[in-house]
Amino acid sequence: MRAVKVTESIWWVGAIDWELRDFHGFEVPKGTTYNCYLVMGETSIALVDTTKARFIPEILARIQSVTPLSSITHIVVNHVEPDHNGGLPEAMAAMPQARVVASPSGAKSVAEYHNGLEIGVVKADEVIDLGGRTITFLPMPMVHWPDSMFTYCPEERVLMPNDAFGQHVASEERWAHELGMDEALTELGIYYANILLPLGTAVGKAIDKVLEKGWALDVVAPSHGVMWRGEDFGAVVEAYRRWGSGQLRDKAVVVYSTMWGSTAALAERIGEGISQGGVQVVVHDVAVTPLAHITHDLLDAKALVLGSPTLHHGMLYRVAGYLQYLLGLKPEGRIAATFGSYGWSKGAEKQMRARLEEAGFEIAADDFLVKFRPTAEDLEAAEAWGREFAETVKARA
């Protein structure tokens, strides 16, 4: 397994997970990578980040394609989630001579996760001299865990920010420009919407801290997905700034589930009405579209329009599941409305409204409900309801 040269003294020695499709509930149809990096000095060599236990043999093989395992003097743990830290004991066993370090919070969490495993601590701006190359550290609490840390090599002008600026995509391409900037930025947005959305303030502060350091950046090398060249990184920062600021567009995302097609027919006509009203609309059947991709569409949208038929006096489980998914992401500052069909009893709309409000949405319209199959008049009314809702969306600051 080949390593990939990043700069003169830094190598990518990570692992590619082609088979992954679920990342703790976040659908990843393109898989992911677990990026690890060797920073090679004249007297010492640091391995920045590790991976899941099952991928440790892969990263060890890549390291050995560059240098013997016995030459590794340091292992840096930027983050303790299992995709970065789960295989740490195996990595340490393969490189027993290496000093292992993490942020103060990270060292504590490693001990808790690995039954008392003790590692060293590095603090903000501490420097490890590798001989002609150095690495320094910047703790980044809540980007996206309390232990998160960035590692920087000033001589190579490379930032290794762990989960920040990452994407879930398995690829032989190691660079955003090789994958294609449009695709890389789309995957960046999907990652942000489904992992970093509730942490926009902390992410904004992280960007400010990096800029305040004045670090020159020829390469930004995250722990998932492709790396960014310095000349491309401005687009990444601009996107993070926009998403973190809460800037929303005149856009509505219509999300529904259906039993016999009635709610689907309403969704289509409501979407047409919203579009006629001058608001961009995207319509998703939650049974078909990955939740992660629906949420990506919601990232810059002012409104969510949620539909379900009533089953057992409540909403369909797929709609309930999506609301539970959104609850953790806290997509505040958006408006919502509900629609659906029912037979002998109502009830789905009450549940949807309650969960939407719990997730931080403001209900901005009366429910639109139809009994049994929608008639031609019902469908015309649904379209009119969509046009009216579009006016509400546009009026929202």
C-alpha positions as CSV (number, residue, x, y, z in Angstrom):
1,M,0.0,0.0,0.0
2,R,1.5,3.3,-1.1
3,A,1.9,6.4,0.9
4,V,1.3,9.8,-0.9
5,K,3.7,12.7,-0.7
6,V,2.0,15.8,0.6
7,T,5.0,18.1,0.8
8,E,8.8,17.6,0.9
9,S,8.6,16.3,4.5
10,I,5.0,15.2,5.0
11,W,3.3,12.0,3.8
12,W,-0.3,10.8,3.8
13,V,-0.4,7.3,5.3
14,G,-4.1,7.0,6.0
15,A,-6.7,4.3,5.2
16,I,-9.6,4.3,2.6
17,D,-12.9,2.8,3.8
18,W,-14.6,2.0,0.5
19,E,-17.4,0.0,2.2
20,L,-18.6,2.4,4.9
21,R,-22.2,3.5,4.3
22,D,-23.3,4.6,7.8
23,F,-21.3,6.9,10.1
24,H,-23.2,6.9,13.4
25,G,-26.5,7.5,11.6
26,F,-25.1,9.8,8.9
27,E,-25.4,8.1,5.5
28,V,-22.1,8.1,3.6
29,P,-22.9,6.6,0.2
30,K,-19.3,7.4,-1.0
31,G,-17.5,5.9,2.0
32,T,-14.7,7.8,3.7
33,T,-11.0,8.0,4.5
34,Y,-9.2,8.1,7.8
35,N,-6.3,10.4,7.0
36,C,-3.0,10.1,9.0
37,Y,0.1,12.0,8.3
38,L,3.9,11.5,8.8
39,V,5.9,14.6,9.6
40,M,9.5,13.8,9.0
41,G,12.3,15.7,10.6
42,E,16.0,15.0,10.5
43,T,16.1,13.4,13.9
44,S,12.5,12.5,14.7
45,I,9.2,11.5,12.9
46,A,5.7,12.2,14.1
47,L,2.6,10.3,13.1
48,V,-0.4,12.7,13.3
49,D,-3.7,10.8,14.0
50,T,-4.5,7.1,13.9
51,T,-7.6,5.3,13.0
52,K,-10.1,2.5,13.8
53,A,-8.5,-0.7,15.0
54,R,-9.4,-2.7,11.8
55,F,-7.4,-0.2,9.6
56,I,-4.2,-0.1,11.7
57,P,-2.5,-2.7,9.5
58,E,-3.3,-0.5,6.5
59,I,-1.7,2.6,7.9
60,L,1.3,0.6,9.3
61,A,1.9,-0.8,5.8
62,R,1.8,2.7,4.3
63,I,4.2,4.0,7.0
64,Q,6.6,1.2,6.3
65,S,6.6,2.2,2.6
66,V,8.2,5.4,3.8
67,T,10.2,4.6,6.9
68,P,10.6,1.7,9.4
69,L,8.1,1.7,12.3
70,S,11.0,1.9,14.7
71,S,11.8,5.4,13.5
72,I,8.5,6.9,14.6
73,T,9.2,9.0,17.7
74,H,5.8,10.6,18.3
75,I,2.1,9.9,17.8
76,V,-0.3,12.8,18.0
77,V,-3.9,12.2,18.9
78,N,-5.9,15.2,17.6
79,H,-9.3,13.7,18.6
80,V,-10.5,10.7,20.6
81,E,-13.5,9.5,18.6
82,P,-13.0,5.8,17.6
83,D,-12.4,6.6,13.9
84,H,-9.3,8.4,15.0
85,N,-8.4,6.8,18.3
86,G,-10.0,3.3,18.4
87,G,-6.8,1.6,17.1
88,L,-4.4,3.6,19.3
89,P,-3.3,0.7,21.5
90,E,-2.5,-1.4,18.4
91,A,-0.5,1.6,16.9
92,M,1.3,2.0,20.2
93,A,2.1,-1.7,20.3
94,A,3.6,-1.5,16.8
95,M,5.7,1.6,17.8
96,P,6.5,1.2,21.5
97,Q,9.3,3.7,21.3
98,A,6.9,6.6,20.3
99,R,5.8,9.2,22.7
100,V,2.0,9.6,22.4
101,V,0.5,13.1,23.1
102,A,-3.0,14.8,23.0
103,S,-4.6,17.9,24.4
104,P,-5.2,17.8,28.1
105,S,-8.8,16.9,27.5
106,G,-7.8,14.4,24.9
107,A,-5.3,12.6,27.2
108,K,-8.0,12.3,29.9
109,S,-10.5,10.9,27.3
110,V,-8.0,8.4,26.0
111,A,-7.5,7.1,29.5
112,E,-11.3,6.8,30.0
113,Y,-11.9,5.2,26.6
114,H,-8.9,2.7,26.8
115,N,-9.2,1.6,30.4
116,G,-6.6,3.8,32.0
117,L,-4.2,4.1,29.1
118,E,-1.8,6.9,29.9
119,I,-0.4,9.3,27.3
120,G,1.3,12.7,27.4
121,V,-0.2,16.1,27.2
122,V,0.6,19.0,24.9
123,K,-0.8,22.5,25.4
124,A,-1.5,25.4,23.1
125,D,1.6,26.7,21.2
126,E,3.8,23.9,22.6
127,V,6.4,22.9,20.1
128,I,7.9,19.5,19.3
129,D,11.2,19.8,17.5
130,L,11.7,16.9,15.0
131,G,15.0,18.3,13.7
132,G,14.6,20.9,10.9
133,R,10.8,20.4,11.2
134,T,8.5,21.3,14.1
135,I,4.9,20.7,15.0
136,T,2.9,23.0,17.2
137,F,-0.6,22.6,18.6
138,L,-3.8,24.6,19.0
139,P,-6.6,23.1,21.1
140,M,-10.0,23.6,19.4
141,P,-12.7,22.7,22.0
142,M,-16.0,21.8,20.4
143,V,-14.7,21.5,16.8
144,H,-16.3,19.2,17.3
145,W,-15.6,17.5,20.7
146,P,-14.0,19.1,23.8
147,D,-10.7,17.3,23.2
148,S,-10.3,18.4,19.5
149,M,-6.9,19.8,18.5
150,F,-5.2,21.2,15.4
151,T,-1.6,20.4,14.6
152,Y,0.5,22.7,12.4
153,C,3.9,22.3,10.8
154,P,5.2,25.8,10.1
155,E,8.2,24.8,7.9
156,E,6.0,22.9,5.5
157,R,3.0,25.3,6.0
158,V,0.7,22.4,6.5
159,L,-2.3,22.5,8.9
160,M,-3.7,19.2,10.1
161,P,-7.1,20.2,11.7
162,N,-8.6,16.7,12.2
163,D,-12.4,16.8,11.6
164,A,-12.5,20.5,10.6
165,F,-12.7,21.0,6.8
166,G,-13.3,17.3,6.2
167,Q,-15.7,15.4,4.0
168,H,-16.9,11.8,3.9
169,V,-15.7,10.5,0.5
170,A,-13.6,7.4,-0.3
171,S,-11.3,8.2,-3.2
172,E,-7.9,7.4,-4.7
173,E,-7.6,11.2,-5.2
174,R,-5.9,12.9,-2.3
175,W,-6.5,16.5,-3.3
176,A,-9.7,18.5,-3.8
177,H,-8.6,19.8,-7.2
178,E,-8.1,16.1,-8.3
179,L,-11.5,15.1,-7.1
180,G,-13.0,18.2,-8.5
181,M,-13.7,21.4,-6.5
182,D,-17.4,21.3,-7.1
183,E,-17.7,17.8,-5.7
184,A,-15.3,18.5,-2.9
185,L,-17.2,21.6,-1.8
186,T,-20.5,19.7,-2.0
187,E,-19.1,17.0,0.2
188,L,-17.8,19.6,2.6
189,G,-21.3,21.0,2.9
190,I,-22.9,17.6,3.5
191,Y,-20.3,17.0,6.3
192,Y,-20.9,20.4,7.8
193,A,-24.7,20.1,7.8
194,N,-24.7,16.7,9.4
195,I,-21.9,17.1,12.0
196,L,-21.0,20.7,12.6
197,L,-24.3,22.5,12.1
198,P,-25.0,22.9,15.9
199,L,-21.4,24.1,16.4
200,G,-21.4,27.1,14.1
201,T,-20.2,29.5,16.8
202,A,-17.3,27.3,17.8
203,V,-16.3,26.7,14.2
204,G,-16.3,30.4,13.5
205,K,-14.0,31.0,16.5
206,A,-11.7,28.2,15.3
207,I,-11.3,30.0,11.9
208,D,-10.6,33.3,13.7
209,K,-8.0,31.6,15.9
210,V,-6.2,30.2,12.9
211,L,-6.3,33.5,11.1
212,E,-5.1,35.3,14.2
213,K,-2.1,33.0,14.3
214,G,-1.0,34.2,10.9
215,W,-0.1,30.7,9.9
216,A,0.8,30.4,6.2
217,L,-1.2,27.6,4.7
218,D,0.1,25.8,1.6
219,V,-2.0,22.7,2.6
220,V,-4.9,22.0,4.8
221,A,-5.0,18.3,5.5
222,P,-8.2,17.1,7.4
223,S,-8.8,13.7,8.8
224,H,-11.5,12.7,6.4
225,G,-11.7,13.1,2.6
226,V,-9.4,15.1,0.4
227,M,-6.8,17.8,1.2
228,W,-7.1,21.4,0.2
229,R,-4.3,23.4,-1.5
230,G,-3.7,26.9,0.0
231,E,-5.0,28.6,-3.1
232,D,-8.3,26.6,-2.8
233,F,-8.7,27.1,0.9
234,G,-10.3,30.5,0.6
235,A,-13.4,28.9,-0.9
236,V,-13.6,26.5,2.1
237,V,-13.3,29.4,4.7
238,E,-15.9,31.4,2.8
239,A,-18.3,28.4,2.9
240,Y,-17.8,27.8,6.6
241,R,-18.3,31.5,7.3
242,R,-21.5,31.5,5.4
243,W,-22.9,28.4,7.0
244,G,-21.8,29.4,10.5
245,S,-23.3,32.9,10.1
246,G,-26.8,31.5,9.7
247,Q,-27.3,33.2,6.3
248,L,-30.4,31.6,4.8
249,R,-31.9,31.9,1.3
250,D,-35.5,32.1,0.0
251,K,-35.6,28.3,-0.2
252,A,-37.9,25.7,1.1
253,V,-37.3,22.0,1.6
254,V,-40.4,19.8,1.3
255,V,-39.9,16.5,3.0
256,Y,-42.5,13.8,3.2
257,S,-43.3,10.1,3.6
258,T,-46.4,8.4,2.1
259,M,-48.5,5.3,2.4
260,W,-50.8,5.1,-0.6
261,G,-49.6,8.1,-2.5
262,S,-51.9,10.8,-1.2
263,T,-49.3,12.7,0.8
264,A,-46.9,12.3,-2.1
265,A,-49.4,14.0,-4.5
266,L,-49.8,16.9,-2.0
267,A,-46.0,17.3,-1.7
268,E,-45.7,17.6,-5.4
269,R,-48.3,20.3,-5.7
270,I,-47.2,22.2,-2.6
271,G,-43.7,22.2,-4.1
272,E,-45.1,23.6,-7.4
273,G,-46.9,26.3,-5.5
274,I,-43.8,27.3,-3.5
275,S,-41.9,27.5,-6.8
276,Q,-44.6,29.6,-8.4
277,G,-44.4,32.0,-5.4
278,G,-40.8,32.7,-6.3
279,V,-39.0,30.6,-3.7
280,Q,-36.6,27.8,-4.6
281,V,-37.9,24.4,-3.6
282,V,-36.5,20.9,-3.2
283,V,-38.8,18.0,-2.6
284,H,-37.6,14.8,-0.9
285,D,-39.3,11.5,-0.1
286,V,-37.7,10.6,3.2
287,A,-38.0,6.9,2.3
288,V,-35.7,7.4,-0.7
289,T,-33.3,10.3,-0.1
290,P,-30.5,9.9,2.5
291,L,-31.2,12.0,5.6
292,A,-27.8,13.5,5.3
293,H,-28.5,14.9,1.8
294,I,-31.9,16.2,2.9
295,T,-30.2,18.1,5.7
296,H,-27.6,19.4,3.3
297,D,-30.4,21.0,1.3
298,L,-31.7,22.5,4.6
299,L,-28.4,24.0,5.4
300,D,-29.1,27.3,3.6
301,A,-32.9,27.1,3.5
302,K,-35.3,29.3,5.4
303,A,-38.1,26.7,5.6
304,L,-38.9,23.1,6.1
305,V,-42.3,21.8,5.0
306,L,-43.0,18.4,6.5
307,G,-45.6,15.9,5.4
308,S,-47.0,12.6,6.7
309,P,-50.2,10.6,6.6
310,T,-51.6,9.6,9.9
311,L,-51.0,6.1,11.1
312,H,-52.1,4.9,14.5
313,H,-53.0,8.5,15.4
314,G,-49.4,9.6,14.6
315,M,-46.8,10.3,11.9
316,L,-45.0,7.6,9.9
317,Y,-41.8,6.3,11.5
318,R,-39.5,7.7,8.8
319,V,-40.8,11.2,9.4
320,A,-40.4,10.7,13.1
321,G,-36.9,9.4,12.6
322,Y,-35.9,12.5,10.6
323,L,-37.3,14.8,13.3
324,Q,-35.2,12.9,15.8
325,Y,-32.2,13.3,13.6
326,L,-32.8,17.1,13.3
327,L,-33.3,17.4,17.0
328,G,-29.6,16.9,17.6
329,L,-28.5,19.3,14.8
330,K,-30.6,22.2,16.2
331,P,-31.3,24.0,12.9
332,E,-32.4,27.2,14.5
333,G,-33.7,30.3,12.8
334,R,-35.9,28.5,10.3
335,I,-39.7,28.3,9.8
336,A,-41.8,25.2,9.2
337,A,-45.2,24.0,8.2
338,T,-46.9,20.6,8.1
339,F,-49.2,18.8,5.7
340,G,-50.6,15.4,5.1
341,S,-53.5,13.0,4.6
342,Y,-55.6,11.0,7.0
343,G,-58.3,8.4,7.0
344,W,-60.5,7.7,10.0
345,S,-58.4,9.9,12.4
346,K,-56.0,12.7,12.4
347,G,-52.9,13.1,14.6
348,A,-49.7,13.2,12.5
349,E,-49.8,17.0,12.2
350,K,-49.9,17.5,16.0
351,Q,-46.9,15.2,16.5
352,M,-44.9,16.9,13.7
353,R,-45.6,20.4,15.0
354,A,-44.5,19.5,18.5
355,R,-41.2,17.9,17.4
356,L,-40.5,20.7,14.9
357,E,-40.9,23.3,17.7
358,E,-38.7,21.1,20.0
359,A,-36.0,21.1,17.3
360,G,-36.1,25.0,17.1
361,F,-38.4,25.6,14.1
362,E,-41.1,28.3,14.2
363,I,-44.5,27.0,12.9
364,A,-45.4,29.7,10.3
365,A,-48.6,28.4,8.7
366,D,-51.7,26.4,9.4
367,D,-51.6,22.7,8.6
368,F,-52.8,21.6,5.2
369,L,-54.7,18.3,5.6
370,V,-56.8,16.2,3.2
371,K,-59.0,13.2,4.1
372,F,-58.4,10.1,2.0
373,R,-57.4,10.8,-1.6
374,P,-56.9,14.4,-2.6
375,T,-59.5,15.6,-5.2
376,A,-58.6,17.9,-8.1
377,E,-59.9,20.7,-5.9
378,D,-57.7,19.6,-3.0
379,L,-54.6,19.6,-5.2
380,E,-55.4,23.1,-6.5
381,A,-55.8,24.2,-2.8
382,A,-52.4,22.5,-2.0
383,E,-50.8,24.5,-4.7
384,A,-52.4,27.7,-3.5
385,W,-51.2,26.9,0.1
386,G,-47.7,26.5,-1.3
387,R,-47.9,29.9,-3.0
388,E,-49.1,31.5,0.2
389,F,-46.3,29.8,2.2
390,A,-43.8,31.1,-0.3
391,E,-44.9,34.7,0.6
392,T,-44.2,33.8,4.2
393,V,-40.8,32.6,3.3
394,K,-39.9,35.7,1.4
395,A,-41.1,37.9,4.2
396,R,-38.8,36.2,6.6
397,A,-35.7,38.3,7.3
